[in-house]
Amino acid sequence: MRLRLPTAALAALLPIAAAAQQAPPGREVTIALGAPPASFDPHFFAHAPSFMVQQHVFEPLVWRDEKGRTIPALAERWEMLPDGLGWDFHLHPEARFSDGQPVTAADIAATIARLPDVPNSPGRLTIYVNRVRAVEAAGPRTVRLLTHGPAPLLPEDIPPLMFVPERIARSATTQDFNAGRAAIGSGRFRLVSYTQGERVVLERNPAWRGEPSPFSRVTFRIIANDSARVAALRAGDVQLIEIVPPRDVAMLERDPNIAVWRSPGTRLIYIPLDVSRDTSPGVLDLEGRPMDRNPLKDVRVRRALSLAIDREGIRRQIMEGQSVPAGQMQAIGLGVADPELGPDPYDPARARALLAEAGWGQGFTLVFAGPNDRYVNDDRILQAIAGFWQRIGIRVRVDAMPSNVFFPRSAQRAFSASLTGWQSSAFEPNNIFAPVLLTQNRERGWGTVNRHGYSNPAVDALYERAVVSMDQQERIRLWREAMRLAMADAPVLPVHHQVNIWATRRGLTYVARSDEYTLAMSLGVAP
């Protein structure tokens, strides 16, 4: 779909279009994704498959490179205010939306104001700006974000937040973005068409200020089935695939027409447990009847469930070595993860003893839910963990479902135990604590994906101290202390961090990313 522009906008685009005519003709490329974006509204859902496609059309103030380092995007530079109570972001002088209009501070302010009010959002983006109290124009190309107290980590918080023109931020609906009417951004591409759950078609944005992409047209196809995705690559129907199944890596590496690219990942696969409700929907007695007593509220039961999981066995037998067993939310060696906080050992005898100590030696029934088309081997991992829990006397009923069913139900707290994931490539884990581990507080942007009902005032207090500390070493100490407290409470059970794997047709290169994003901007033509 091509957007119709008013006469004034067309006039503004004339010099841009002339420059675009000098760009190389390029080539078309098709990329196969394993999971669909939830919508084309960049503010609808804090959701990695959505962000990575939307980021071709819309831009944040700052972005991260393939190693997670903060780099310029709409802002060419930024600095903290002298009093520490905000930041100035200096917009690139040539940053323009695809309708030819310059990006201004008013666009930034209106976008941020839109975030709390997007209807039916399964996970609000307010977590990324919960320190921001006001947005001001501090000059013709400078936007000032004023904060609630010192916010030394603000540039680390905001890369997922992408900006749209003020008039769109004030009036557009999610349906307007999905239909293309509101899909006006300042990124390298512009939207041609969006077919929910099937494909996204993009073309070069003639208003883009930088080097043009070698690809004049990019099509993202959703191919959820692993085998079908690999087959499409081998047949040449697509030129890049993500989420390469670990079982197929060796075979693809032997294929002279294929190249494989990989990177250690920051995506954590974990199990949130309902730690707050007396009556929980997936906790049943041995006859399958609802109970008014929730064993998951007892930390001994949660620790037993963790000790019953053979993470090394999952790494070796299901992930074919392409995962790193986890004992905390960040991957050891990435960011500020505590090197002494390793994964729980596999100890089913100790797990059974803890269940008996908690009064559940006879077991109970647990419904274990999760997606079957979102994470690497998610369905097989669900089944494996169910088997581990059954060995310690818990009857497990697996409820695997498509991700477009799982995530809305998860947002409604429909599950007692589930398999899910969270990805944050920030060096410091504030974007892990705020959504996943802090007490739910919509006004503060806390607990936006805390479906498990976890609340520990000591963890909240450590977070509040960390995010205002100007001393990075002090922040690291506080982060590690808070993570140790949270992991001891075991409201979530870390399973592993994925290794990210892509494959391309020969003649193309791919810059593998720690954040698992699949981007046309990272795809190149081999010299």
Buried (B, 14 or more C-beta within 10 A) or exposed (E): EEBEBEEEBEEBBEEBEEBBEEBEEBEEBBBBBBBBBBBBBBBBBBBBBBBBBBBBBBBBBBBBBBEBEBEBBBBBEBEBBEEBBBBBBBBBEBBBBBBBBBBBBBBBBBBBBBBBEBEEBBBBBBBBBBBBBEBBBBEEBBBBBBBBEBBBBBBBBBBBBBBBBBBBBEEBBBEBBBBBBBBBBBBBBBBBBBEBEEBBBBBBBBBBBEEBBBBBBBBBBBBBEBEEBBBBBBEEEBBBBBBBBBBBBEEBEEBEEBBBBBBBBBBBBBBBBBBBBEEBBBBBBEEEEEBEBBBBBBBBBBBBBBBBBBBBBBBEEBBBEBBBBBBBBBBBEBBBBBEEBEBBEBBBEBBBBBBBEBEBEEBBBBBBBBBBBBBBBBBBBBBBBBEBBBEBBBBBEBBBBBBBEBBBBBBEBBBBBBBBBBBBBBBBBBBBBBBBBBBBBEEBBBBBBBBBBBBBEEBBEBBBBBBBBEEEEEBBBBBBBBBBBBBEBBBBBBBBBBBBBBBBBEEBEBBBBBBBBBBBBBBBEEE
